[in-house]
Amino acid sequence: MSSEPSFSIKNNADILRKLTLIWQQGCLISAHFGEAKESFITAITDVNKKKQTLTLDCAPKDYLNKKLLEADEVIFNCVVSGIQVQFSHKSIVTTNIKGSTAFLLSTPETLYWIERRKFYRVRSPISNPALCTIKVKVTLDNQEEVKELALKVQDLSISGLCLQIEAEDLTDDFQINNTLDNCFIELPEIGHFYIALRIRHQRPLIPDRDDKTQLIGVQLINASPATETKIQCYMQLVERENRKKS
């Protein structure tokens, strides 16, 4: 992954935010080290933003813990919502937390966040969907006015949304490649944010029914790390709820 600099994160605050997400989601992490390519599965047990450190579970076998501490470099890999994550460390020590031994690491200098599944999507629940409120221009009695449309989110990814809109609500604002500024996105149980959206495509929900509900594909423009984190948390929430039902 180190050969893909466009996916590297070097800002310390952004790295801590990503590590906190991995911790909160309980993601399993594989640790790889040593000439014999030893490895074991671990997980983050704490992220301390003030001290800029994180702790990880030790291996189930003492000899693996000893070899990890002696290794010149340890490489950690995990997957978060279909996104591959990797970071490495060369100076790991042990610490004692409530009577248990854990590995203590300073914040890594670089974290690789490989969005190979950038278009990995989840369906918004029908009963309590995510919503997108957009302001569009309409003409009433020969006067131009601004109208708010609260649109259901059909599905979403970290790079875009698919919105449901009734045919009669379509305006010139929804032309392909047009940008809609200051759109309000509400993710149930997670939070909300404002963002600009770019129209990418349009198609009818039911094939050949252009007079009925339409699906509008939009791209998120300049999504901040905090916004991406909210989307990832929402996707994880939806996936957990879906697993409970299956």
C-alpha positions as CSV (number, residue, x, y, z in Angstrom):
1,M,0.0,0.0,0.0
2,S,2.9,2.3,0.5
3,S,3.2,2.6,-3.3
4,E,-0.2,4.4,-3.4
5,P,0.6,7.9,-2.0
6,S,-2.8,9.3,-3.1
7,F,-4.4,7.2,-0.4
8,S,-2.0,8.2,2.4
9,I,-3.2,10.3,5.3
10,K,-0.5,12.3,7.2
11,N,-2.5,14.8,9.1
12,N,-2.4,13.7,12.8
13,A,-6.0,14.8,13.6
14,D,-7.3,12.9,10.6
15,I,-5.4,9.8,11.5
16,L,-6.7,9.9,15.1
17,R,-10.2,10.3,13.7
18,K,-9.8,7.2,11.5
19,L,-8.3,5.2,14.3
20,T,-11.2,6.2,16.6
21,L,-13.7,5.0,13.9
22,I,-11.8,1.6,13.7
23,W,-11.9,1.4,17.5
24,Q,-15.6,2.3,17.8
25,Q,-16.6,-0.2,15.1
26,G,-14.7,-3.0,16.8
27,C,-12.8,-3.8,13.6
28,L,-10.4,-6.8,13.8
29,I,-6.8,-5.9,12.9
30,S,-4.1,-8.3,11.6
31,A,-0.6,-7.6,12.8
32,H,2.3,-8.9,10.6
33,F,6.0,-8.9,11.6
34,G,9.3,-10.7,11.7
35,E,11.3,-12.6,9.1
36,A,9.1,-15.6,9.6
37,K,6.1,-13.5,8.7
38,E,4.4,-14.1,12.0
39,S,0.9,-12.7,12.5
40,F,-2.1,-12.6,14.8
41,I,-5.5,-10.9,15.1
42,T,-5.9,-8.0,17.5
43,A,-8.1,-4.9,18.0
44,I,-7.8,-1.4,19.2
45,T,-8.9,-1.1,22.8
46,D,-8.4,2.7,23.2
47,V,-7.5,5.9,21.3
48,N,-6.2,8.7,23.5
49,K,-6.4,11.9,21.4
50,K,-4.8,14.0,24.1
51,K,-1.7,11.8,24.5
52,Q,-1.9,10.8,20.8
53,T,-1.6,7.1,21.5
54,L,-3.6,4.0,20.9
55,T,-3.6,0.6,22.6
56,L,-4.0,-2.8,21.1
57,D,-4.9,-6.3,22.5
58,C,-1.9,-8.6,23.0
59,A,-1.6,-11.9,21.2
60,P,-3.0,-15.1,22.8
61,K,0.5,-16.6,22.9
62,D,3.5,-15.0,24.8
63,Y,6.1,-15.9,22.1
64,L,4.1,-13.8,19.6
65,N,4.1,-10.9,21.9
66,K,7.8,-11.2,22.4
67,K,8.5,-11.4,18.7
68,L,6.3,-8.4,18.0
69,L,8.2,-6.2,20.5
70,E,11.5,-7.4,19.0
71,A,10.5,-6.8,15.4
72,D,12.0,-3.9,13.4
73,E,8.6,-3.0,12.0
74,V,5.0,-4.2,12.5
75,I,2.4,-3.8,9.8
76,F,-1.3,-3.6,10.7
77,N,-4.2,-4.2,8.3
78,C,-8.0,-4.1,8.6
79,V,-11.1,-3.4,6.7
80,V,-13.7,-0.7,7.5
81,S,-16.9,-0.6,5.5
82,G,-15.1,-2.2,2.5
83,I,-12.2,0.2,2.8
84,Q,-8.7,-1.3,3.3
85,V,-6.7,0.3,6.0
86,Q,-3.0,-0.1,6.8
87,F,-0.4,1.5,9.1
88,S,2.9,0.5,10.5
89,H,5.0,1.1,13.6
90,K,8.6,0.6,14.6
91,S,8.5,1.4,18.3
92,I,5.9,-0.6,20.3
93,V,5.9,-1.1,24.0
94,T,3.6,-2.7,26.5
95,T,1.4,-1.1,29.1
96,N,-0.8,-2.3,31.9
97,I,-4.5,-1.5,31.8
98,K,-6.7,-2.6,34.7
99,G,-4.4,-5.5,35.4
100,S,-4.1,-6.6,31.7
101,T,-1.1,-6.2,29.4
102,A,-1.7,-4.3,26.1
103,F,0.5,-2.9,23.4
104,L,1.0,0.9,23.4
105,L,1.7,2.8,20.2
106,S,2.1,6.5,19.4
107,T,0.0,7.7,16.5
108,P,1.4,6.4,13.3
109,E,3.0,9.0,11.0
110,T,1.0,7.7,8.0
111,L,-2.2,5.8,7.6
112,Y,-3.2,4.3,4.3
113,W,-7.0,4.5,3.6
114,I,-7.5,2.6,0.4
115,E,-11.0,3.2,-0.9
116,R,-10.9,0.4,-3.5
117,R,-14.6,0.0,-2.9
118,K,-15.3,3.7,-3.2
119,F,-18.7,2.8,-4.8
120,Y,-19.6,0.3,-2.1
121,R,-23.2,1.3,-1.2
122,V,-25.8,0.5,1.4
123,R,-29.6,0.9,1.0
124,S,-31.3,3.4,3.2
125,P,-34.0,1.8,5.4
126,I,-37.5,2.3,4.0
127,S,-39.0,2.8,7.4
128,N,-36.6,5.5,8.5
129,P,-34.5,6.7,5.5
130,A,-31.7,9.2,5.4
131,L,-33.0,12.5,4.0
132,C,-31.5,15.2,1.7
133,T,-33.0,18.7,1.8
134,I,-32.2,20.7,-1.4
135,K,-33.2,24.3,-2.2
136,V,-34.2,24.8,-5.9
137,K,-35.6,27.7,-7.9
138,V,-39.2,27.6,-9.1
139,T,-41.4,30.0,-11.0
140,L,-44.8,30.8,-9.5
141,D,-47.0,33.5,-11.0
142,N,-44.1,34.7,-13.2
143,Q,-42.0,35.2,-10.1
144,E,-38.9,33.2,-9.2
145,E,-39.0,31.7,-5.7
146,V,-36.9,29.2,-3.7
147,K,-38.5,25.9,-2.8
148,E,-37.2,23.3,-0.3
149,L,-37.3,19.7,-1.4
150,A,-36.9,16.9,1.3
151,L,-35.8,13.9,-0.7
152,K,-35.4,10.3,0.4
153,V,-31.9,8.8,0.1
154,Q,-32.3,5.6,-1.8
155,D,-28.7,4.4,-1.1
156,L,-25.4,6.0,-0.3
157,S,-21.6,5.5,-0.4
158,I,-18.7,7.6,0.9
159,S,-18.6,9.3,-2.5
160,G,-22.2,9.9,-3.4
161,L,-26.0,9.5,-2.9
162,C,-28.9,8.2,-4.9
163,L,-32.0,10.4,-4.3
164,Q,-35.7,9.8,-5.0
165,I,-37.6,12.7,-6.5
166,E,-41.0,13.0,-8.0
167,A,-41.1,13.9,-11.7
168,E,-43.2,17.0,-11.0
169,D,-40.4,18.3,-8.7
170,L,-37.7,18.2,-11.3
171,T,-36.3,21.6,-12.3
172,D,-33.4,23.0,-14.3
173,D,-31.3,22.7,-11.1
174,F,-31.2,18.9,-11.7
175,Q,-29.4,19.0,-15.1
176,I,-26.4,16.7,-15.4
177,N,-23.2,18.2,-14.0
178,N,-25.1,21.0,-12.2
179,T,-23.9,21.8,-8.7
180,L,-26.4,22.1,-5.8
181,D,-24.8,24.1,-2.9
182,N,-25.5,23.9,0.8
183,C,-27.6,20.7,0.8
184,F,-28.6,19.4,4.2
185,I,-28.1,15.6,4.7
186,E,-29.7,13.9,7.8
187,L,-28.5,10.5,8.8
188,P,-30.8,9.0,11.5
189,E,-29.1,8.2,14.8
190,I,-25.8,9.5,13.5
191,G,-26.1,13.2,12.7
192,H,-26.3,15.7,9.9
193,F,-24.1,17.9,7.7
194,Y,-24.2,20.4,4.9
195,I,-22.5,19.7,1.6
196,A,-22.4,20.6,-2.1
197,L,-23.7,18.0,-4.5
198,R,-23.0,17.5,-8.2
199,I,-25.7,15.9,-10.4
200,R,-24.2,12.8,-12.2
201,H,-27.2,10.9,-13.7
202,Q,-30.9,10.5,-13.7
203,R,-33.2,7.5,-14.4
204,P,-36.8,6.5,-13.6
205,L,-37.3,4.3,-10.6
206,I,-39.6,2.1,-12.8
207,P,-38.1,1.6,-16.3
208,D,-39.8,3.6,-19.1
209,R,-41.9,5.6,-16.6
210,D,-40.4,9.1,-17.0
211,D,-43.6,10.6,-15.5
212,K,-43.1,8.9,-12.2
213,T,-40.5,8.8,-9.4
214,Q,-37.0,9.4,-10.6
215,L,-33.6,8.5,-9.2
216,I,-30.9,11.1,-9.1
217,G,-27.3,10.1,-8.7
218,V,-25.2,12.9,-7.0
219,Q,-21.5,13.2,-6.1
220,L,-20.4,14.6,-2.8
221,I,-18.1,17.6,-3.4
222,N,-15.1,18.1,-1.1
223,A,-16.4,15.9,1.7
224,S,-14.5,16.6,4.9
225,P,-13.0,13.8,7.0
226,A,-15.7,14.4,9.6
227,T,-18.4,14.1,7.0
228,E,-16.9,10.8,5.7
229,T,-16.8,9.5,9.2
230,K,-20.5,10.2,9.7
231,I,-21.3,8.4,6.5
232,Q,-19.2,5.4,7.4
233,C,-20.8,5.2,10.8
234,Y,-24.3,5.3,9.2
235,M,-23.3,2.6,6.8
236,Q,-22.1,0.4,9.6
237,L,-25.3,1.1,11.6
238,V,-27.5,0.0,8.6
239,E,-25.4,-3.1,8.0
240,R,-25.7,-4.1,11.7
241,E,-29.5,-3.6,11.6
242,N,-29.7,-5.7,8.4
243,R,-27.7,-8.5,10.0
244,K,-30.1,-8.6,13.0
245,K,-33.0,-9.1,10.6
246,S,-31.4,-11.8,8.6
